Amino acid sequence: MLQKCFGADGQAAGRDALRGVFESQSSGRLCPKKVIERAIGQRRTSSRGGAIIGDGLPSTRQQQVVTAVHRSGPVALPVEIDEDDLMQIKGREGWYEARWAAVDQPEWNKATFIRSQQVTPTMRLVVLEIEISREKIALRNAYKHVGQTANLRVNGLENIVTVANSPYSQQLNKLPLFSVRGDLFAGEIKFVKEDLLVKTELEVLVTEEEAPDVYNLVEGVEVEVGPFVGEGINLRGDIAGIYRYPTIVIFCEGEGIATAKALIECPSDVVSLNLPYRTDARLYYKAPNQDSLAFQDMFEKWEKMGCKVITTTGTFQEAFDDDDTLVYEPELTAAVILVGGDEEAEKKALAVCKEAEISEVVKSTDEMPAPIYCETGLKQI
């Protein structure tokens, strides 16, 4: 516009004139129209291209521009886009969209083999060090509930194995969660921070027949942990009521002992049965023989945590009937069946519950309802 009014060589002078318009208008010393007319008069030139007429006044088109300026007040001058100006960057609004933690992190993460322990002649407890930081592991990929299984990749092959430790306490992720929210401590200023790492142990119980690569893991072998599988056992139903069901009986067999271990050792800030707060909790553990009983060295510890262990090499029914110390009321008692997917063993445990008139029963096949993850802006995790 300035070039049309004042000519190519008078563009700078025109800009100065318009700046004078705004300054004069704000101070009330001179009408904007008069200032522009003076500026145009000072820049008289030939009417080449029809830019300026002989008397120093603008043409009809220019008079319309002057009138528009006079009526509507100051107008914005053409602005060149400055690439260093963040306000001019296309898609800048995306910077402020809500994004969930670890949205850009890989689903598979490296793990480190720590140790292994032979707990029965056929089962081995393998311990890995894994990353659980909420800044690195998306919530939907994390280990959240008892009964979820681990997905391990060894030598390029994936293995679904039983987890033997409880879900991790929220206290381990206190600082990463604080960082994810973008909160600041008193006296702290905003600055770029590195993601906080939280390393902890993952215990898995495996047999050589089902997962030979994991069973034979040794130091130095590359292993990765992927998204945990399943939603876990549904412990959020009526059985969650501590006073509704003060007595809990657990039936387990085979690899189900790993899930029982995770359930018993659950911290109070994750979904669990809160066994220490129940009146009575008992684990009926069935195995073919005495040597096949896993974690025998932990039975005493579990009893201190609120769960008494009764072992048997017979049947669940025999173990339950022979337990003379159990005093229970069927309507105040709930049962949990953990048999590692063995349908026949599950049927036998259900028969015991039916005989004992225990109606509230949770099986390892009863999964937690699938959560709904919020998605805003870009696809979130």
ZAMARGU-4260 file (C-alpha; in steps of 0.2 Angstrom, whole numbers, plus 5000, padded with zeros to 4 digits):
<rodrens>
0) 5000/5000/5000 | 5014/5012/5004 | 5023/5008/4988 | 5007/5012/4978 | 5004/5029/4988
5) 5022/5035/4989 | 5031/5026/4975 | 5045/5013/4977 | 5058/5025/4982 | 5047/5034/4995
10) 5041/5019/5004 | 5052/5022/5019 | 5046/5041/5020 | 5028/5035/5018 | 5031/5023/5033
15) 5038/5038/5043 | 5023/5048/5038 | 5010/5035/5044 | 5020/5034/5060 | 5017/5052/5062
20) 4999/5050/5059 | 4998/5038/5074 | 5008/5049/5086 | 4998/5064/5081 | 4982/5056/5083
25) 4986/5049/5100 | 4992/5066/5106 | 4977/5076/5097 | 4988/5088/5088 | 4984/5084/5070
30) 4971/5075/5060 | 4977/5059/5052 | 4971/5064/5035 | 4980/5081/5036 | 4996/5072/5041
35) 4995/5059/5026 | 4990/5074/5014 | 5006/5083/5019 | 5017/5068/5017 | 5010/5064/5000
40) 5012/5083/4995 | 5030/5082/5000 | 5033/5067/4989 | 5026/5075/4973 | 5032/5066/4957
45) 5025/5063/4940 | 5009/5053/4939 | 5018/5038/4932 | 5007/5023/4936 | 4994/5035/4943
50) 5003/5035/4960 | 5002/5054/4963 | 4992/5068/4954 | 4999/5085/4951 | 4992/5095/4965
55) 5000/5083/4978 | 4984/5074/4983 | 4981/5056/4981 | 4970/5048/4967 | 4953/5042/4971
60) 4959/5025/4976 | 4971/5034/4988 | 4958/5045/4995 | 4948/5030/4999 | 4963/5023/5009
65) 4965/5040/5018 | 4947/5041/5022 | 4947/5023/5029 | 4962/5027/5040 | 4953/5043/5046
70) 4937/5034/5050 | 4943/5018/5057 | 4959/5024/5066 | 4976/5017/5064 | 4978/5001/5053
75) 4992/4988/5054 | 5007/4990/5043 | 5012/4976/5032 | 5023/4964/5043 | 5037/4953/5037
80) 5037/4936/5045 | 5052/4934/5056 | 5057/4915/5057 | 5064/4918/5074 | 5048/4924/5081
85) 5039/4909/5088 | 5022/4917/5086 | 5024/4915/5067 | 5028/4897/5067 | 5015/4886/5059
90) 5007/4873/5070 | 5013/4882/5086 | 4996/4878/5094 | 5001/4860/5095 | 5014/4864/5108
95) 5001/4868/5120 | 4990/4852/5118 | 4988/4840/5132 | 4999/4825/5130 | 5000/4810/5141
100) 5017/4804/5148 | 5028/4793/5138 | 5018/4796/5122 | 5034/4796/5111 | 5043/4782/5120
105) 5046/4765/5112 | 5035/4750/5118 | 5050/4739/5120 | 5063/4743/5132 | 5080/4735/5137
110) 5081/4725/5153 | 5096/4717/5162 | 5097/4700/5168 | 5101/4700/5187 | 5100/4682/5194
115) 5089/4666/5193 | 5084/4654/5206 | 5078/4636/5205 | 5062/4636/5216 | 5056/4618/5211
120) 5064/4605/5200 | 5054/4612/5185 | 5052/4630/5189 | 5064/4644/5189 | 5063/4662/5196
125) 5071/4674/5184 | 5075/4692/5190 | 5077/4706/5178 | 5080/4725/5181 | 5068/4735/5171
130) 5063/4753/5168 | 5046/4758/5176 | 5047/4777/5176 | 5031/4785/5170 | 5041/4797/5159
135) 5048/4782/5150 | 5034/4769/5151 | 5016/4773/5145 | 5002/4768/5157 | 4994/4756/5145
140) 5010/4747/5143 | 5015/4746/5162 | 5012/4732/5175 | 4997/4739/5185 | 4987/4724/5191
145) 4990/4707/5199 | 4988/4693/5186 | 4995/4703/5171 | 5009/4693/5162 | 5025/4699/5155
150) 5031/4700/5137 | 5049/4696/5136 | 5059/4696/5120 | 5075/4685/5120 | 5086/4682/5105
155) 5072/4690/5094 | 5058/4678/5101 | 5044/4684/5112 | 5039/4674/5127 | 5023/4677/5138
160) 5028/4673/5156 | 5020/4674/5173 | 5025/4688/5184 | 5029/4684/5202 | 5031/4701/5210
165) 5017/4713/5215 | 5013/4729/5205 | 5025/4743/5209 | 5021/4755/5223 | 5016/4773/5217
170) 5030/4779/5229 | 5043/4773/5216 | 5036/4785/5203 | 5033/4800/5215 | 5046/4811/5207
175) 5043/4806/5189 | 5024/4809/5191 | 5028/4826/5199 | 5039/4830/5184 | 5026/4824/5171
180) 5013/4836/5178 | 5025/4850/5176 | 5025/4855/5194 | 5038/4866/5202 | 5046/4866/5219
185) 5046/4882/5229 | 5060/4893/5222 | 5062/4883/5206 | 5061/4890/5189 | 5056/4882/5173
190) 5071/4874/5163 | 5073/4859/5152 | 5075/4843/5162 | 5081/4826/5158 | 5068/4812/5160
195) 5069/4803/5177 | 5073/4785/5177 | 5067/4772/5189 | 5075/4755/5189 | 5068/4741/5199
200) 5066/4722/5198 | 5054/4711/5189 | 5052/4693/5194 | 5045/4680/5182 | 5042/4661/5186
205) 5045/4650/5171 | 5047/4632/5166 | 5060/4626/5153 | 5046/4618/5143 | 5036/4634/5140
210) 5049/4647/5139 | 5067/4640/5136 | 5075/4656/5131 | 5069/4665/5147 | 5073/4649/5158
215) 5091/4648/5152 | 5095/4667/5153 | 5112/4671/5158 | 5122/4687/5161 | 5126/4696/5144
220) 5111/4690/5134 | 5101/4704/5127 | 5083/4704/5133 | 5069/4717/5131 | 5052/4720/5140
225) 5037/4724/5130 | 5019/4730/5135 | 5012/4719/5149 | 4998/4707/5143 | 4980/4707/5149
230) 4971/4718/5162 | 4974/4707/5178 | 4963/4699/5190 | 4947/4708/5194 | 4949/4713/5212
235) 4938/4728/5211 | 4921/4719/5213 | 4912/4715/5229 | 4928/4705/5235 | 4936/4722/5238
240) 4926/4725/5253 | 4936/4722/5268 | 4921/4721/5280 | 4910/4714/5267 | 4922/4699/5266
245) 4933/4698/5281 | 4939/4680/5277 | 4948/4676/5261 | 4953/4659/5255 | 4965/4656/5241
250) 4967/4640/5231 | 4983/4639/5220 | 4992/4626/5210 | 5007/4626/5197 | 5012/4643/5191
255) 4997/4650/5201 | 5009/4651/5216 | 5018/4666/5207 | 5002/4676/5205 | 4998/4671/5224
260) 5015/4678/5229 | 5011/4694/5219 | 4994/4696/5227 | 5000/4693/5245 | 5015/4705/5243
265) 5004/4719/5236 | 5008/4736/5243 | 4992/4746/5250 | 4993/4759/5236 | 4989/4747/5222
270) 4973/4737/5218 | 4974/4722/5230 | 4964/4712/5243 | 4973/4722/5258 | 4975/4705/5266
275) 4983/4713/5282 | 4967/4721/5286 | 4956/4705/5284 | 4951/4695/5299 | 4958/4679/5291
280) 4967/4675/5275 | 4973/4658/5270 | 4982/4650/5255 | 4979/4632/5251 | 4994/4627/5240
285) 4993/4611/5231 | 5008/4602/5223 | 5012/4584/5217 | 5025/4582/5231 | 5035/4592/5244
290) 5049/4596/5232 | 5037/4604/5220 | 5032/4617/5233 | 5039/4634/5227 | 5044/4648/5238
295) 5044/4638/5254 | 5057/4650/5262 | 5044/4664/5261 | 5029/4655/5269 | 5033/4662/5286
300) 5035/4680/5279 | 5018/4679/5270 | 5010/4674/5287 | 5017/4689/5295 | 5009/4699/5280
305) 4992/4692/5285 | 4991/4676/5275 | 4993/4659/5282 | 4999/4645/5270 | 4992/4627/5270
310) 5001/4615/5259 | 4995/4599/5252 | 5000/4585/5240 | 4982/4578/5240 | 4967/4588/5234
315) 4960/4605/5238 | 4945/4597/5246 | 4956/4587/5258 | 4966/4603/5262 | 4951/4613/5266
320) 4943/4599/5276 | 4958/4596/5286 | 4961/4614/5291 | 4953/4613/5309 | 4959/4631/5313
325) 4948/4639/5300 | 4932/4647/5307 | 4922/4655/5294 | 4904/4661/5289 | 4900/4657/5271
330) 4892/4674/5268 | 4907/4683/5275 | 4920/4673/5265 | 4927/4675/5248 | 4938/4664/5237
335) 4951/4667/5225 | 4957/4653/5212 | 4974/4654/5205 | 4979/4638/5195 | 4989/4645/5181
340) 4975/4642/5168 | 4973/4623/5172 | 4954/4621/5169 | 4953/4604/5178 | 4961/4611/5194
345) 4949/4626/5192 | 4934/4615/5192 | 4940/4606/5208 | 4943/4622/5217 | 4926/4628/5212
350) 4918/4612/5219 | 4926/4615/5236 | 4919/4633/5236 | 4902/4626/5231 | 4903/4613/5245
355) 4908/4626/5258 | 4894/4637/5252 | 4906/4651/5247 | 4897/4661/5233 | 4909/4675/5231
360) 4923/4668/5220 | 4936/4677/5209 | 4946/4666/5196 | 4962/4671/5188 | 4952/4670/5171
365) 4941/4684/5178 | 4950/4699/5171 | 4948/4717/5176 | 4937/4728/5165 | 4947/4736/5151
370) 4952/4754/5155 | 4947/4768/5143 | 4962/4779/5140 | 4959/4797/5136 | 4966/4804/5120
375) 4968/4823/5116 | 4976/4832/5102 | 4988/4820/5094 | 4986/4801/5097 | 4990/4799/5115
380) 4996/4784/5126
</rodrens>
